[in-house]
Amino acid sequence: MRYEFRVTGRLSTVMAEAFPELERVLAPEQTVLFGQVTDEAHLYGLLVRFQGLGLRVLEMRQLPEP
């Protein structure tokens, strides 16, 4: 499963390193992170990481497989 997460703010390189399995694209006032999520436990783990770092997830969606 591939997922995309949009979070508020522009994540620094150091902050993005907390998500090594996701790629990062900076957008105005947002950061888009996307990549492969292995299962539901991994998905919930990512959400816990976002919360633990004080990041606000604006949008989360499953992407079609390439």
N, C-alpha and C positions, 0 to 999 in steps of 0.2 A: 504494500500500500504506500502510495506517495501522498504526502500532506504538505499544505502551505499554511504558514502562520504569519499573520500581520500583527506587529506589536508597535506600540507608540514609541516615538523617539528613534534616533539613529544610534544603533548599537555600535559601540567601539569594537575594535578588533579583539581586545582583551575580553570583553563581555561575550562576544560571539564565540569565543573559545569554550564557553560553557556548553556549547551545542556542536561538538565536533562532527556529528553525523548529518548536520544540516548545512546547506549553502546559504549565503547571505547576500541580499541585494538591498542597497540603501535607496530609499525613496524619500521625497520631501515629507519630513516629520514622521516617517514610519520606517520600519525595517521589515523586509519580507524574508522569512526563513523557509526553506523547503527542502524536502528530501525523503528518503525511504524511512518508513516506520514499520518495524518488523511485526508488531502485534499490538493488542489493546493495552497490555501492561506497559509497553514502550511509550505509547501515546500518552497514557496517564502520567508516566514518569516525566515526559517532556513538559506537560502542563504543570506539574509540581515544581520543576526547575524554573519555569517562567515565573511562577508565583513566588518562589523562594528568593529570586533575584529582584523582586518588585516590579516585574515587567507586566504591562497590561496587554493582554491579547485582544485585539480588536476583531479579528476574524480568523477562523480556522476552517479549512475545507480539505476534503479529500480530492486529490488530483487524478485524472485518468492516467492509466499506465501508458508509457510511451510505446 
